[in-house]
């Protein structure tokens, strides 16, 4: 596979983008953005566990219930007045979430396991063995399909019960994610059948990927990140005998 760009530049650009994201999130958290995301108080009595035990158990609960199972969404969407099928949005969120995770793993596997023949040509997942390319492309393809299916389920009910159909920052992450998937699929097709268009398709795809990541601190992605932080804090506080407080600005 040949790219219209030096692979060293790709590596440096990736690390630079990661550093910029950290700075952006740091600024948003410093400005108090994260304090508005304690929306799902957890039930159960407070206990008096040690800090180490409470921290480990809180992390495990957050990882299993709040991340993998997206448990807070079940309470949020079950009571949603705008949806005739209250679980459809949770299903869509799960598909979008797992699709996004698979895309991330596909990208990471490319960084780690691709073998660069020269500055612009590489063998996908060479270091994973004979099935390496199948694994990398399979993760990306399945992840992309999950994202598209999730979007198809989610979007018809997005504005149900709302007076305005104006697209906001809440929608930007999902829209850019869908565009990333679509342009990625187009790029794959062009690589096999329209080689002369690879450069143009590559830059369109990478531009959307850049926008997806650079806007994360201001879109739906930040909501998910801050909610996980507060979920951990509340679970940890409950286990150490404290009564978590809902921050000001949240009703």
SENUMAR-383155 format. One record per residue (C-alpha): residue number from 1; z negated, y negated, x. Coordinates in Angstrom, 2 decimals. Each point is the difference from the previous one (the first is absolute). Last residue first. Example, Ala and Ser with C-alpha at 12.3 -4.5 7.8 and 13.67 -1.06 7.14 Angstrom:
BEGIN
TIZA/2/-7.14/1.06/13.67
TIZA/1/-0.66/3.44/-1.37
This chain:
BEGIN
TIZA/251/-38.64/-19.80/-30.66
TIZA/250/0.84/-0.51/3.63
TIZA/249/-0.07/-3.51/1.50
TIZA/248/-3.35/0.50/1.64
TIZA/247/-0.46/3.41/1.54
TIZA/246/-1.23/2.95/-2.10
TIZA/245/-3.24/1.08/1.64
TIZA/244/-0.66/3.44/1.36
TIZA/243/-3.57/1.19/-0.67
TIZA/242/-1.43/1.21/3.26
TIZA/241/-1.68/3.35/0.57
TIZA/240/2.02/1.20/2.98
TIZA/239/2.23/2.24/-2.14
TIZA/238/0.82/-2.83/-2.38
TIZA/237/0.91/-2.30/2.89
TIZA/236/2.38/2.57/1.51
TIZA/235/1.78/0.58/-3.30
TIZA/234/0.26/-3.74/-0.64
TIZA/233/1.23/-0.82/3.50
TIZA/232/2.54/2.84/0.00
TIZA/231/1.41/-1.11/-3.34
TIZA/230/0.10/-3.56/1.27
TIZA/229/2.15/0.95/3.00
TIZA/228/2.26/2.19/-2.15
TIZA/227/0.52/-2.89/-2.42
TIZA/226/0.92/-2.28/2.89
TIZA/225/2.77/2.36/1.14
TIZA/224/1.43/0.68/-3.46
TIZA/223/0.09/-3.69/-0.92
TIZA/222/1.54/-0.82/3.39
TIZA/221/2.89/2.35/-0.79
TIZA/220/0.61/-1.74/-3.32
TIZA/219/1.25/-3.07/1.89
TIZA/218/-1.24/-2.80/2.27
TIZA/217/-1.26/1.94/3.04
TIZA/216/3.07/2.29/-0.24
TIZA/215/2.57/-2.82/0.33
TIZA/214/0.87/0.72/3.65
TIZA/213/0.26/3.72/-0.67
TIZA/212/2.52/-0.01/-2.82
TIZA/211/1.90/-2.96/1.45
TIZA/210/0.54/1.89/3.26
TIZA/209/1.13/3.10/-1.89
TIZA/208/2.44/-2.18/-1.95
TIZA/207/1.46/-1.41/3.21
TIZA/206/0.13/3.50/1.51
TIZA/205/2.14/1.30/-2.87
TIZA/204/2.43/-2.91/0.11
TIZA/203/0.19/0.29/3.79
TIZA/202/0.75/3.73/-0.12
TIZA/201/2.62/-0.34/-2.74
TIZA/200/1.90/-2.60/2.04
TIZA/199/-0.16/2.06/3.21
TIZA/198/0.91/3.28/-1.74
TIZA/197/3.11/-1.37/-1.71
TIZA/196/2.47/1.43/2.53
TIZA/195/-1.51/3.45/-0.42
TIZA/194/0.94/0.32/-3.66
TIZA/193/-0.50/3.69/-0.90
TIZA/192/-3.00/1.43/1.84
TIZA/191/-1.96/-3.08/1.09
TIZA/190/1.09/-1.77/-3.20
TIZA/189/-1.78/2.59/-2.15
TIZA/188/-3.25/-0.37/1.95
TIZA/187/0.24/-3.80/-0.15
TIZA/186/0.45/0.11/-3.78
TIZA/185/-3.12/2.16/-0.28
TIZA/184/-1.96/-2.49/2.09
TIZA/183/1.40/-2.91/-2.04
TIZA/182/-1.33/1.66/-3.15
TIZA/181/-3.39/0.84/1.50
TIZA/180/-0.56/-3.48/1.42
TIZA/179/1.14/-1.54/-3.29
TIZA/178/-2.60/2.11/-1.83
TIZA/177/-2.72/-1.11/2.43
TIZA/176/1.11/-3.63/-0.34
TIZA/175/-0.31/0.25/-3.79
TIZA/174/-3.39/1.72/0.22
TIZA/173/-1.38/-2.58/2.46
TIZA/172/1.35/-2.95/-1.99
TIZA/171/-1.38/1.07/-3.37
TIZA/170/-3.54/-1.30/0.45
TIZA/169/1.40/-3.07/1.72
TIZA/168/1.46/-0.97/-3.36
TIZA/167/3.05/0.82/-2.11
TIZA/166/0.04/-2.05/-3.20
TIZA/165/0.09/2.07/-3.17
TIZA/164/-2.49/-2.25/-1.78
TIZA/163/-2.09/0.58/-3.13
TIZA/162/-1.36/3.30/1.24
TIZA/161/-0.62/3.05/-2.21
TIZA/160/2.67/2.09/1.69
TIZA/159/1.11/-1.73/3.20
TIZA/158/-0.15/2.98/2.39
TIZA/157/0.56/2.68/-2.65
TIZA/156/3.71/0.60/0.76
TIZA/155/-0.70/-0.47/3.77
TIZA/154/-2.47/2.79/0.63
TIZA/153/1.87/3.21/-0.87
TIZA/152/3.23/-1.05/1.76
TIZA/151/-2.04/-1.35/2.92
TIZA/150/-1.84/3.29/0.41
TIZA/149/3.29/1.90/-0.04
TIZA/148/1.43/-2.34/2.65
TIZA/147/-3.09/0.28/2.22
TIZA/146/-0.10/3.79/-0.31
TIZA/145/3.70/0.19/0.94
TIZA/144/-0.60/-2.12/3.10
TIZA/143/-2.91/2.17/1.08
TIZA/142/2.11/3.13/-0.45
TIZA/141/2.79/-1.50/2.11
TIZA/140/-2.24/-1.41/2.73
TIZA/139/-2.09/3.15/0.32
TIZA/138/3.12/2.15/0.01
TIZA/137/1.71/-2.20/2.60
TIZA/136/-2.90/0.48/2.40
TIZA/135/-0.65/3.66/-0.78
TIZA/134/3.69/0.97/-0.03
TIZA/133/0.49/-1.82/3.31
TIZA/132/-2.83/1.96/1.56
TIZA/131/1.08/3.40/-1.29
TIZA/130/1.47/1.14/3.33
TIZA/129/-2.91/-1.38/2.05
TIZA/128/-2.44/-2.82/-0.68
TIZA/127/0.95/-1.73/3.26
TIZA/126/3.50/-0.84/-1.24
TIZA/125/-1.36/-1.84/-3.04
TIZA/124/3.28/-1.94/-0.41
TIZA/123/2.26/0.12/3.09
TIZA/122/0.60/-3.49/1.40
TIZA/121/2.71/-2.49/0.93
TIZA/120/-0.60/-3.73/0.60
TIZA/119/-1.63/-0.32/3.44
TIZA/118/0.96/3.50/1.15
TIZA/117/-0.71/3.58/-1.04
TIZA/116/-3.16/-1.01/-1.84
TIZA/115/-1.92/3.02/-1.24
TIZA/114/-1.73/-0.63/-3.34
TIZA/113/-3.49/1.54/-0.35
TIZA/112/-2.47/-2.89/0.03
TIZA/111/1.84/-2.97/-1.49
TIZA/110/1.96/2.17/-2.42
TIZA/109/-3.12/1.89/-1.06
TIZA/108/-1.56/-3.38/-0.79
TIZA/107/2.92/-0.92/-2.26
TIZA/106/-0.19/3.28/-1.92
TIZA/105/-3.77/-0.38/-0.27
TIZA/104/0.43/-3.49/-1.49
TIZA/103/2.63/1.23/-2.44
TIZA/102/-2.34/2.81/-1.07
TIZA/101/-2.79/-2.50/-0.58
TIZA/100/2.29/-2.22/-2.12
TIZA/99/1.04/2.95/-2.16
TIZA/98/-3.65/1.01/-0.38
TIZA/97/-0.91/-3.48/-1.23
TIZA/96/3.05/-0.54/-2.21
TIZA/95/-0.46/3.41/-1.64
TIZA/94/-3.73/-0.61/-0.46
TIZA/93/0.61/-3.46/-1.46
TIZA/92/2.58/1.39/-2.42
TIZA/91/-2.41/2.70/-1.17
TIZA/90/-2.71/-2.64/-0.45
TIZA/89/2.46/-2.09/-1.97
TIZA/88/0.91/2.91/-2.26
TIZA/87/-3.61/0.88/-0.74
TIZA/86/-0.45/-2.55/-2.79
TIZA/85/3.07/1.13/-1.97
TIZA/84/0.17/-2.58/-2.78
TIZA/83/-0.69/-2.65/2.63
TIZA/82/-0.92/-3.62/-0.60
TIZA/81/-3.59/0.57/-1.06
TIZA/80/-0.96/1.56/3.33
TIZA/79/-3.13/2.05/-0.45
TIZA/78/1.28/3.08/1.78
TIZA/77/1.77/-2.23/2.53
TIZA/76/-3.05/-1.44/1.76
TIZA/75/-2.20/3.08/-0.30
TIZA/74/2.66/2.32/1.43
TIZA/73/1.01/-2.60/2.59
TIZA/72/-3.44/0.14/1.61
TIZA/71/0.60/3.73/0.77
TIZA/70/2.98/-0.56/2.28
TIZA/69/-0.12/3.75/0.84
TIZA/68/0.82/-0.26/3.72
TIZA/67/-1.33/-3.52/0.51
TIZA/66/-2.96/-0.59/-2.34
TIZA/65/-1.24/3.54/-0.53
TIZA/64/0.67/1.82/3.27
TIZA/63/0.01/-2.80/2.61
TIZA/62/-2.59/-2.16/-1.75
TIZA/61/-2.29/2.96/-0.56
TIZA/60/0.29/1.13/3.63
TIZA/59/-0.64/-3.52/1.30
TIZA/58/-3.07/-0.34/-2.25
TIZA/57/-1.30/3.40/1.15
TIZA/56/0.38/-0.93/3.68
TIZA/55/-1.57/-3.44/-0.44
TIZA/54/-2.91/1.29/-2.07
TIZA/53/-0.79/2.70/2.55
TIZA/52/0.10/-2.47/2.89
TIZA/51/-2.01/-2.64/-1.86
TIZA/50/-2.74/2.41/-1.06
TIZA/49/-0.32/0.78/-3.67
TIZA/48/-2.15/-1.78/-2.55
TIZA/47/1.78/0.57/-3.30
TIZA/46/1.40/-2.25/-2.71
TIZA/45/0.78/1.64/-3.31
TIZA/44/3.52/0.60/-1.25
TIZA/43/2.96/-1.96/-1.28
TIZA/42/2.37/-1.90/2.21
TIZA/41/1.02/-3.58/-0.67
TIZA/40/3.82/-0.32/-0.17
TIZA/39/1.15/-3.59/0.46
TIZA/38/-1.36/-0.99/3.40
TIZA/37/3.19/-1.63/1.26
TIZA/36/-0.63/-3.73/0.01
TIZA/35/-1.98/-0.05/3.25
TIZA/34/3.04/1.05/2.04
TIZA/33/1.74/-3.39/-0.14
TIZA/32/-2.90/-1.88/1.50
TIZA/31/1.97/-2.23/2.38
TIZA/30/-1.16/2.18/2.89
TIZA/29/1.51/3.01/-1.79
TIZA/28/3.34/-1.80/-0.33
TIZA/27/-0.07/-1.11/3.65
TIZA/26/-0.81/3.51/1.21
TIZA/25/2.71/1.49/-2.19
TIZA/24/2.54/-2.36/1.56
TIZA/23/-1.22/0.64/3.55
TIZA/22/0.11/3.76/-0.47
TIZA/21/3.47/-0.26/-1.49
TIZA/20/1.18/-2.08/2.97
TIZA/19/-1.29/2.64/2.41
TIZA/18/1.84/2.74/-1.92
TIZA/17/3.21/-2.06/0.00
TIZA/16/-0.28/-0.53/3.77
TIZA/15/-0.54/3.73/0.54
TIZA/14/3.12/0.82/-2.02
TIZA/13/2.06/-2.73/1.68
TIZA/12/-0.93/1.34/3.43
TIZA/11/1.04/3.54/-0.94
TIZA/10/3.24/-1.12/-1.67
TIZA/9/0.85/-2.19/3.01
TIZA/8/-0.42/3.01/2.27
TIZA/7/2.38/1.94/-2.25
TIZA/6/2.83/-2.46/0.71
TIZA/5/1.94/-0.80/-3.17
TIZA/4/3.14/1.05/-1.86
TIZA/3/-1.41/3.51/-0.52
TIZA/2/1.71/3.27/0.93
TIZA/1/-0.93/3.44/-1.32
